[in-house]
Amino acid sequence: MTTKRNYAIAIDGPAGSGKSTMARRVAKDLGFVYVDTGAIYRTVGYHMDFYGIGPKDTDGITRLIGDVNIVIEYDADGLQHMILNGRDVTEEIRTPEMSKIASVISAQKVVRDYLLDMQRQLARTHNVVMDGRDIGTVVLPGADVKIFLTADPEVRARRRFDELTAKGEKVQYEKVLQDLIARDEQDKNRKIAPLRPAKDAVHLDTTDLDIEQAAAAMESIIKEKLGQR
């Protein structure tokens, strides 16, 4: 008897490159499950911060990591909701502060080890489009398609600025750009699972592309790789 095979699409790239927007859009078009791994790390960071544990406090994180129970749910529009110990924290984790915490806490080996099987299990049981910073290199090294998204820092900062102001947050573009560049350096230089493209990843620069163009380019790459053309 032949076992049904699931497909895995790995989308990696720096902050503001459009990973989440594009991955969610493409997953919906393909009928795949979208997995935003950044949100998972934000959720862990939120839990630790709630109990006063800093993202560099390895002992504290190790002590509390077993109390983290994360469930991923999806609404009718395919939006991923993060349920932490029975409570929806999707909105609370989408702040600049949680972004910084997630960047630091995601470098903790105990956190990555704790979440690794959860992410791989999703890929074993569903067709997935999974985005993050080490999906193609660490989480799903055998993914059917690997795409590394990028864009100029100024463009990525403008996207993030627009996203935050649309939510009513008062932010300054220069501060957003400064934080983004710092996040890039931190992600690229961390010892565990640093941000880098997989050797067999297709690079896609979205600097000059709008959402429609970027989504079309990504879907074209995926369909070609999966032999659906």
C-alpha positions in Angstrom: 0.0 0.0 0.0 1.4 3.4 -1.0 1.6 6.0 1.7 0.3 9.5 0.8 3.1 11.9 0.4 2.9 15.4 1.7 4.7 18.3 0.2 6.8 20.8 2.2 7.6 24.4 1.0 10.3 26.2 3.0 10.4 30.0 2.9 13.3 31.7 4.6 14.5 35.3 4.8 15.2 38.3 7.0 12.6 40.4 8.8 10.3 42.4 6.5 11.1 40.4 3.4 7.5 39.5 3.0 7.8 35.9 4.2 4.6 35.8 6.2 2.4 37.7 3.7 3.7 35.7 0.7 3.7 32.3 2.4 0.1 32.8 3.7 -1.0 33.9 0.3 0.6 31.0 -1.6 -0.5 28.4 1.0 -4.1 29.6 0.5 -3.8 29.4 -3.3 -2.3 25.9 -3.2 -4.6 24.6 -0.5 -1.7 24.0 1.8 -1.4 24.7 5.5 0.5 27.8 6.4 2.9 27.6 9.3 4.4 30.9 10.6 7.3 29.7 12.8 8.2 33.2 13.9 4.8 33.4 15.6 5.7 30.2 17.5 8.9 31.7 18.8 7.1 34.9 19.7 4.6 32.9 21.7 7.3 31.2 23.7 8.9 34.6 24.2 5.5 36.0 25.4 5.2 33.2 27.9 8.7 33.8 29.3 8.2 37.5 29.4 4.9 37.1 31.3 6.7 35.3 34.0 9.6 37.7 34.1 12.1 35.4 32.4 14.5 37.2 30.0 15.2 35.8 26.6 18.9 35.2 27.6 18.0 33.5 30.9 18.8 29.9 29.8 18.2 28.5 33.2 14.8 30.2 33.6 13.7 29.2 30.1 14.8 25.6 30.7 12.8 25.6 33.9 9.6 26.9 32.2 9.7 25.6 28.7 7.8 22.4 29.7 4.9 24.6 30.7 4.5 26.0 27.2 1.5 24.3 25.4 1.0 25.8 21.9 -1.8 25.0 19.6 -2.1 26.4 16.1 -5.6 27.2 14.8 -6.7 28.8 11.5 -9.6 31.1 10.8 -11.7 31.2 7.6 -9.2 33.5 5.9 -6.3 31.1 6.7 -4.9 33.4 9.4 -2.8 31.5 11.9 -3.9 31.9 15.6 -1.5 31.1 18.4 -3.2 29.5 21.4 -0.9 29.5 24.4 -2.1 27.3 27.3 -5.7 27.7 26.1 -5.6 31.5 25.4 -5.4 33.2 22.0 -2.3 35.5 22.1 -2.2 36.2 18.4 -2.5 40.0 18.8 -0.3 40.3 21.9 2.7 38.7 20.2 2.6 41.1 17.2 4.6 44.0 18.8 8.1 45.3 18.1 9.1 44.3 21.7 8.0 40.7 21.1 9.9 40.7 17.8 13.1 41.6 19.7 12.4 39.0 22.4 11.7 36.3 19.7 14.9 37.0 17.9 17.0 36.4 21.1 15.0 33.5 22.5 15.0 31.7 19.2 18.8 31.4 19.6 18.3 29.3 22.7 19.0 25.7 22.0 16.5 24.4 24.6 13.7 26.4 22.8 14.7 25.2 19.3 14.9 21.6 20.4 11.5 21.9 22.2 9.8 23.2 19.1 11.6 21.3 16.4 9.5 18.1 16.4 6.3 20.2 16.6 7.2 21.9 13.4 8.4 18.7 11.7 5.2 16.9 12.7 3.1 19.5 11.0 5.1 18.8 7.8 4.7 15.1 8.2 0.9 15.3 8.5 0.0 18.1 6.1 1.1 19.8 2.9 2.8 22.9 4.3 4.2 26.3 3.4 6.4 27.0 6.4 8.3 30.3 6.8 11.1 31.3 9.2 14.8 31.8 9.2 16.2 28.2 9.2 13.4 26.2 7.7 15.3 25.0 4.6 18.6 24.6 6.5 17.5 23.0 9.8 13.8 22.4 10.3 12.9 20.9 6.9 16.3 20.3 5.1 14.5 17.8 2.9 11.7 20.3 1.8 10.5 19.9 -1.8 10.9 23.5 -2.5 13.2 26.1 -0.7 12.9 29.8 -1.4 15.0 32.5 0.2 13.2 35.8 0.1 15.1 39.1 0.5 14.7 42.8 -0.2 16.7 46.0 0.5 16.7 46.9 4.2 15.1 50.3 3.4 12.2 48.6 1.6 11.8 46.0 4.3 11.7 48.7 7.0 9.1 50.7 5.0 6.9 47.6 4.8 7.2 47.0 8.5 6.6 50.7 9.3 3.4 50.7 7.2 2.3 47.5 8.8 2.7 48.9 12.3 1.1 52.3 11.6 -1.8 50.5 9.9 -2.4 48.9 13.3 -2.4 52.3 15.0 1.0 52.0 16.5 3.1 55.2 16.8 6.5 54.3 15.4 9.3 56.2 13.6 10.6 54.9 10.3 14.3 55.5 11.3 13.8 53.5 14.5 12.1 50.7 12.5 15.0 50.6 10.1 17.6 50.6 12.9 15.9 47.8 14.7 15.6 45.8 11.5 19.3 46.1 10.7 20.1 45.1 14.2 17.8 42.1 13.9 19.5 41.1 10.7 22.9 41.1 12.3 21.7 39.2 15.3 20.0 36.5 13.2 22.9 36.1 10.8 25.5 35.8 13.5 23.8 33.7 16.2 25.6 30.4 16.9 22.5 28.2 16.6 20.6 28.0 13.3 21.8 31.3 11.8 19.9 33.1 9.1 21.4 31.9 5.7 20.0 30.5 2.5 20.0 26.7 2.0 22.5 25.7 -0.7 19.6 24.5 -2.9 17.3 27.5 -2.2 15.9 29.6 -5.0 16.6 33.3 -4.3 13.8 35.7 -4.8 14.4 39.5 -4.4 11.1 41.3 -3.7 12.6 44.9 -3.5 10.8 46.0 -6.7 7.8 43.7 -6.5 4.4 44.4 -5.1 2.4 41.7 -3.3 0.8 40.4 -6.5 4.0 40.2 -8.4 5.9 38.6 -5.5 3.2 36.0 -4.9 3.0 35.2 -8.6 6.8 34.8 -8.7 6.8 32.5 -5.7 4.0 30.3 -7.0 5.8 30.0 -10.4 8.9 28.8 -8.6 6.9 26.3 -6.5 4.9 24.9 -9.4 8.0 24.5 -11.5 9.8 22.7 -8.7 6.8 20.4 -8.1 6.4 19.7 -11.7 2.9 21.1 -11.9 3.5 23.2 -15.1 
